[in-house]
Amino acid sequence: MILEFSITNFRSIKEKTVFSLVAESSKVSSENITTHLLPNNDNVRLLNSAVIYGPNGAGKSNVLRAFFNLLNFMKDNLAKAGREIRFYDPFLFDLNTDTKPVILFLSFIGPENCKYHYSLEFTKRDVVKEDLSYFPNGKEVILFKREKNEDAESLTHIGKLGNSLKNKEIKVFHNRLLLSKFGEEDATEEILTKVFVHFDKYAVVNSHAPSSISRLKNEINQLFHDETVFNNKLNDLIRRSDIKIKKVEIQENSNRESPFPDEIPESMRNRLVNENKHSLFGIHDLYKGKNILSERALPFRDESKGTNSLFILGGKILEVLSVGGTLFVDELETSFHPELSRMLVELFHSKDSNPNGAQLIFTTHDITLLSKSLFRKDQIWFTEKDDSGSTELYSAQDFKEAREDTPFDRWYMAGRFGALPFITFDDNSSSLKNNVS
């Protein structure tokens, strides 16, 4: 679970920007909070969800993309020495930042229910700095530190483990993360491997990226096929959603090799095979007039886009809820009715459906969700850009005049929170104005 994520010099985010999931002291909507007991008998109260609003192009998606890049950088074990770091994406509209490091910091509850701090700085070519520490007894214990080799052209860096790990030194390529080494067999430090594996609990879903949705669909299909408990929970969710499907059934397609032209790359062949490994069917009542006679199976490709989205995203939500992970979703409302979006958020606010304190962070334009009945002040975030094109991220909690019973939706639409598009018509747009009037 995430306590805090900070971003500096990434895409539209120029200055250090802090996104916090630590709950404020308010006792309102206590079901939206999970209290975690730490090993030193201290505790921390974390929000189970957070929402980010803002106009198009204001940078709200870049908060999620920064985390997406962090996860993928950590799992990228194919980078060859001398290659540029493909996750480097700085703020380009200032000559003081366009070649400076991207800086990311993550505070989270990880293995053994301890608090961890992970910090990372990297340029186009090198990981400049990488640190990991944890707090097993309330005091910081360094697990490793890594800094760039003084030789600017060096292809290897030295990571130095902490005292508790006997100050071992480990070589790592200049363009790879030291933490990612501990997902491999040749680097065996149990606690560091557990931290690496812990990041499997985090996921980022971009509702508009076909490749992301395709991979997620394959993952959910496999879970739905293999795990009876997951199958039952997802079918329950679909029935509760009132989309007139009695249940979903899945079958594994025959493993006959399909003939591919020789020019089709193997990676594409594998992707196509995976995408067609299973067939899904929605089971509907079959009527004669008003009488139900039997059932009829409809291939899922013929179901609505919203139904398909519910199966995929709803399945991912159930998976995250089961492990107590954190899910980022860009534009949750895509293909969903507002009441369905609300229901998915409320799954994270229920101790019954979320016993492990899982978290949902999402962006949206759906104002109907901006309600005091759904969110506390500290769960609501906004983004807008300043005159230089730099994203500013702030919370409703930052507005002293806002209370927990404030009508957040009306305040937002009235511009009291900012983060609204400022649309103007000038002489050069007169033809557009005539077309829309």
C-alpha positions in Angstrom: 0.0 0.0 0.0 1.2 3.5 -0.9 1.8 6.3 1.6 3.3 8.9 -0.7 4.5 9.2 -4.3 6.5 12.2 -5.4 7.5 13.2 -8.9 10.0 15.7 -10.1 10.9 16.6 -13.8 8.7 14.1 -15.5 6.7 15.1 -18.6 4.5 18.1 -17.6 5.4 17.8 -13.9 8.4 20.2 -13.5 8.6 20.9 -9.8 8.5 18.3 -7.0 4.9 17.2 -6.7 3.7 15.1 -3.8 0.7 12.8 -4.0 -0.2 11.5 -0.5 -2.5 8.7 0.5 -2.0 9.2 4.2 -5.4 10.1 5.8 -5.9 13.4 7.6 -7.2 13.3 11.2 -10.9 13.7 10.2 -13.1 10.9 11.4 -15.6 11.4 8.6 -16.2 8.4 6.3 -14.0 6.1 8.4 -14.9 3.2 6.0 -12.7 4.9 3.4 -9.6 4.4 5.5 -7.6 1.4 6.6 -5.4 1.6 9.7 -2.2 -0.4 9.4 -0.3 -1.5 12.5 3.4 -1.3 12.0 6.0 -3.6 13.7 6.9 -0.9 16.3 3.3 -0.8 17.4 2.8 2.5 15.7 0.0 2.8 13.1 -0.7 4.7 9.9 -4.1 5.5 8.5 -4.2 5.2 4.7 -6.9 6.2 2.2 -8.5 3.3 0.3 -9.1 5.5 -2.8 -8.2 8.8 -4.4 -9.6 10.6 -7.4 -7.9 13.2 -9.7 -9.8 15.8 -11.7 -8.6 18.3 -14.2 -9.1 19.6 -17.7 -7.6 17.7 -20.7 -3.9 18.2 -21.0 -3.5 19.3 -17.4 -1.2 16.4 -16.5 -3.4 14.2 -14.3 -2.6 11.1 -16.4 1.1 11.9 -16.0 0.8 11.1 -12.3 -0.2 7.6 -13.2 2.2 7.4 -16.1 5.1 8.2 -13.8 4.2 5.2 -11.6 3.7 3.1 -14.7 7.2 3.9 -15.9 8.6 3.1 -12.4 7.0 -0.4 -12.5 8.2 -1.1 -16.0 11.7 0.2 -15.4 11.9 -2.2 -12.4 10.8 -5.2 -14.5 13.0 -4.2 -17.5 15.8 -6.8 -17.4 16.5 -6.7 -21.1 18.3 -3.4 -21.2 21.8 -3.8 -22.7 24.8 -1.8 -21.6 25.2 1.4 -23.5 21.5 1.8 -24.4 19.5 4.9 -23.4 16.9 4.6 -20.7 13.6 4.5 -22.5 11.7 5.7 -19.4 13.5 9.0 -19.3 10.9 11.7 -20.1 11.7 15.1 -18.6 10.0 18.5 -18.6 11.0 19.8 -22.1 9.8 23.4 -21.9 12.7 24.7 -19.7 16.3 24.6 -20.6 17.1 24.1 -16.9 15.3 20.8 -16.8 15.3 19.1 -20.3 18.5 17.2 -19.6 18.2 17.0 -15.8 17.3 13.7 -13.9 13.8 12.5 -13.5 13.3 12.0 -9.7 10.8 9.6 -8.2 10.2 8.8 -4.5 7.9 6.1 -3.1 6.9 5.5 0.5 4.9 2.3 0.9 3.9 -0.5 3.3 5.7 -3.6 2.1 6.9 -7.0 3.3 6.5 -7.8 7.0 4.1 -4.9 7.1 7.1 -2.5 7.4 7.3 1.0 6.0 9.8 1.4 3.1 11.3 4.3 1.2 12.5 3.9 -2.3 14.1 6.8 -4.2 15.4 7.0 -7.8 17.0 9.5 -10.1 17.9 8.9 -13.7 18.9 10.7 -16.9 18.8 9.6 -20.5 21.8 7.4 -20.0 22.4 6.6 -16.3 20.7 5.8 -13.1 22.2 8.6 -11.1 21.0 7.5 -7.6 18.9 4.7 -6.2 18.3 4.1 -2.5 16.1 1.7 -0.5 15.5 1.7 3.3 12.9 0.4 5.7 11.7 1.0 9.3 11.4 -2.4 11.1 11.6 -0.8 14.5 10.5 2.7 13.8 14.1 3.7 12.9 15.5 3.9 9.3 17.6 0.9 8.3 19.4 1.3 4.9 19.0 -1.7 2.6 21.1 -0.3 -0.2 22.5 2.8 -1.8 23.7 3.2 -5.3 25.3 6.2 -7.0 26.7 6.8 -10.4 30.3 5.8 -11.0 32.6 8.9 -11.1 33.8 7.8 -14.5 31.1 9.4 -16.7 31.6 6.7 -19.4 31.4 3.7 -17.1 29.0 1.0 -18.1 28.7 -0.5 -14.6 27.9 1.0 -11.2 28.4 -0.4 -7.7 25.4 -0.9 -5.4 26.4 -1.0 -1.7 24.1 -3.0 0.6 23.5 -1.9 4.2 25.1 -3.1 7.4 22.3 -5.7 8.0 23.3 -7.2 4.6 27.0 -7.2 5.4 27.8 -4.2 3.3 28.0 -6.4 0.1 28.8 -4.7 -3.2 26.9 -5.6 -6.3 27.6 -4.6 -9.8 24.8 -3.3 -12.0 24.6 -1.9 -15.5 24.5 1.9 -15.6 21.0 1.8 -17.2 19.3 -0.8 -15.0 17.9 -0.7 -11.5 19.7 -2.4 -8.7 16.4 -3.5 -7.1 15.5 -5.3 -10.4 18.6 -7.5 -9.8 16.9 -9.2 -6.9 14.3 -10.6 -9.1 17.0 -12.9 -10.6 18.5 -16.0 -9.3 22.1 -14.7 -9.2 21.2 -12.0 -6.6 19.8 -13.7 -3.5 19.0 -11.4 -0.5 15.6 -12.6 0.8 14.4 -9.2 2.0 15.3 -7.4 -1.3 13.7 -10.2 -3.3 10.5 -9.8 -1.2 10.5 -6.1 -2.0 10.9 -6.8 -5.7 8.0 -9.3 -5.6 5.9 -6.9 -3.6 5.7 -4.5 -6.6 3.6 -7.2 -8.4 0.8 -5.9 -6.2 0.8 -2.6 -8.0 -0.8 -2.1 -11.4 -1.6 0.8 -13.8 -4.4 0.5 -16.4 -4.8 2.9 -19.2 -8.4 2.5 -20.4 -7.6 4.0 -23.8 -4.5 2.0 -24.7 -5.5 -1.1 -26.7 -2.2 -2.9 -26.0 -2.7 -2.4 -22.2 -6.3 -3.6 -22.3 -5.3 -6.6 -24.5 -2.7 -7.8 -22.0 -5.0 -7.3 -19.1 -7.8 -9.2 -20.9 -5.5 -12.2 -21.3 -4.5 -12.0 -17.7 -8.1 -11.9 -16.4 -9.2 -14.6 -18.9 -6.6 -16.9 -17.5 -7.5 -16.2 -13.9 -11.2 -16.7 -14.7 -10.4 -20.0 -16.3 -8.1 -21.3 -13.6 -9.4 -20.1 -10.3 -13.0 -21.1 -9.2 -13.2 -18.5 -6.4 -12.2 -15.7 -8.7 -14.6 -17.0 -11.3 -17.5 -16.9 -8.8 -16.6 -13.4 -7.5 -16.4 -11.9 -11.0 -19.7 -13.5 -12.0 -21.3 -12.1 -8.8 -20.0 -8.6 -9.7 -21.4 -8.9 -13.2 -24.8 -10.0 -11.9 -24.9 -7.2 -9.4 -24.2 -4.7 -12.2 -27.6 -5.4 -13.8 -26.4 -5.9 -17.4 -28.8 -8.8 -18.0 -26.2 -11.5 -18.1 -26.9 -14.5 -15.8 -23.2 -15.6 -15.8 -20.1 -15.7 -17.9 -18.6 -18.9 -19.1 -15.2 -19.6 -20.6 -13.7 -22.3 -22.7 -10.2 -23.0 -23.7 -9.8 -23.1 -27.5 -8.1 -26.1 -29.1 -4.3 -25.8 -29.2 -4.1 -26.5 -32.9 -1.4 -24.4 -34.5 -2.8 -21.8 -36.9 -0.8 -21.3 -40.1 1.0 -18.0 -40.0 2.8 -16.5 -43.0 6.5 -16.7 -42.6 6.9 -12.9 -42.5 4.9 -12.7 -39.2 7.4 -12.1 -36.3 7.3 -14.8 -33.6 6.4 -12.1 -31.0 3.3 -11.2 -32.9 2.4 -14.9 -33.4 2.7 -15.5 -29.6 0.5 -12.4 -29.0 -2.2 -13.6 -31.4 -2.2 -17.1 -29.9 -2.6 -15.7 -26.4 -5.3 -13.4 -27.4 -7.3 -16.3 -28.9 -6.5 -18.9 -26.2 -9.9 -18.6 -24.6 -13.5 -17.9 -25.7 -15.9 -16.1 -23.4 -19.7 -16.3 -23.6 -22.4 -14.3 -21.8 -25.3 -16.6 -20.8 -28.7 -15.0 -21.3 -32.2 -16.1 -20.7 -34.0 -17.3 -23.9 -37.6 -16.2 -24.0 -40.6 -17.1 -26.0 -42.8 -14.1 -25.5 -42.7 -13.4 -21.8 -41.8 -17.0 -20.8 -38.3 -18.1 -20.2 -37.7 -21.4 -22.1 -33.9 -21.9 -21.6 -30.6 -20.1 -22.0 -28.6 -18.8 -24.9 -24.8 -18.2 -25.0 -23.7 -15.0 -26.8 -20.0 -14.7 -27.7 -18.4 -11.9 -25.6 -17.2 -10.1 -28.6 -20.8 -9.4 -29.4 -21.5 -8.0 -26.0 -21.3 -4.2 -25.4 -18.1 -2.4 -25.0 -19.2 -1.6 -21.4 -19.8 -5.2 -20.6 -16.4 -6.2 -21.9 -14.8 -3.4 -19.9 -16.6 -4.5 -16.8 -15.3 -8.0 -17.2 -11.7 -6.9 -17.7 -11.5 -3.9 -15.2 -13.8 -5.5 -12.7 -11.7 -8.6 -12.8 -8.5 -6.6 -12.1 -10.2 -4.8 -9.3 -11.2 -8.1 -7.7 -7.6 -9.3 -8.0 -6.2 -6.2 -6.4 -8.8 -6.4 -3.6 -7.8 -10.0 -2.8 -4.1 -9.2 -2.3 -4.3 -5.7 -0.8 -2.6 -4.1 -3.7 -2.8 -0.7 -5.4 -4.5 -0.1 -8.7 -4.2 3.1 -10.8 -6.8 3.6 -13.6 -6.7 6.3 -16.1 -10.3 7.5 -16.8 -12.3 5.0 -14.8 -15.6 6.1 -16.4 -14.7 4.9 -19.9 -17.8 2.9 -21.1 -19.3 2.9 -17.6 -22.6 4.4 -16.4 -21.8 6.7 -13.4 -23.7 4.4 -11.0 -21.4 1.5 -12.1 -18.3 3.6 -11.6 -19.6 4.5 -8.1 -20.1 0.8 -7.3 -16.6 -0.1 -8.3 -15.2 2.7 -6.1 -17.4 1.6 -3.2 -15.8 -1.9 -3.3 -12.7 -0.3 -1.9 -14.7 1.5 0.8 -16.2 -1.7 2.2 -14.4 -3.8 4.9 -16.2 -6.8 3.5 -15.0 -6.5 -0.1 -11.7 -4.9 0.9 -10.4 -6.6 4.1 -6.7 -6.1 3.1 -6.7 -2.3 2.6 -6.3 -2.3 -1.2 -6.2 1.1 -2.9 -7.7 2.6 -6.0 -6.3 5.8 -7.6 -8.0 7.0 -10.7 -8.6 10.0 -13.0 -12.0 11.0 -14.3 -14.1 13.7 -15.8 -17.3 12.3 -14.2 -18.5 15.1 -11.9 -21.3 12.9 -10.5 -18.6 11.0 -8.6 -17.4 14.2 -6.9 -19.7 13.7 -3.9 -19.3 14.0 -0.1 -21.2 10.7 0.1 -18.4 9.0 -1.7 -15.2 10.9 -0.9 -13.5 12.8 2.0 -11.7 16.0 1.2 -8.3 14.3 1.4 -9.3 11.8 -1.3 -10.0 14.5 -3.9 -7.2 15.9 -6.0 -6.9 18.3 -8.9 -4.4 19.2 -11.6 -4.0 22.4 -13.7 -1.1 23.9 -15.6 0.6 27.2 -14.9 1.6 29.7 -17.6 4.8 27.8 -18.3 2.9 24.5 -19.0 3.9 22.9 -15.7 1.4 20.7 -13.9 0.3 21.7 -10.4 -1.3 18.9 -8.3 -3.2 19.8 -5.2 -6.0 18.4 -2.9 -9.4 19.7 -1.7 -7.8 19.4 1.7 -5.6 22.4 0.8 -8.7 24.7 0.7 -9.3 25.8 4.3 -12.8 27.0 3.6 -13.8 23.6 2.3 -15.5 21.3 4.9 -16.4 17.6 4.7 -20.0 18.5 4.0 -19.0 20.9 1.2 -20.9 20.2 -2.1 -17.7 19.3 -3.9 -19.3 19.0 -7.3 -20.9 22.4 -7.2 -17.7 24.1 -5.9 -15.7 22.5 -8.7 -18.1 23.5 -11.5 -18.2 27.0 -10.1 -14.4 27.2 -10.4 -13.7 27.3 -6.7 -11.2 24.5 -6.9 -9.7 25.6 -10.2 -8.7 22.8 -12.5 -11.3 23.7 -15.1 -10.7 24.3 -18.8 -10.8 28.0 -19.7 -12.4 28.1 -23.2 -12.4 31.4 -25.1 -13.4 32.5 -28.5 -11.5 35.3 -30.3 -11.7 36.9 -33.7 -9.6 34.0 -35.2 -12.2 31.5 -34.0 -15.3 33.2 -35.3 -16.1 30.5 -37.8 -16.0 27.9 -35.0 -18.2 30.0 -32.8 -20.7 30.3 -35.6 -20.7 26.5 -36.1 -21.4 25.8 -32.4 -24.0 28.5 -31.8 
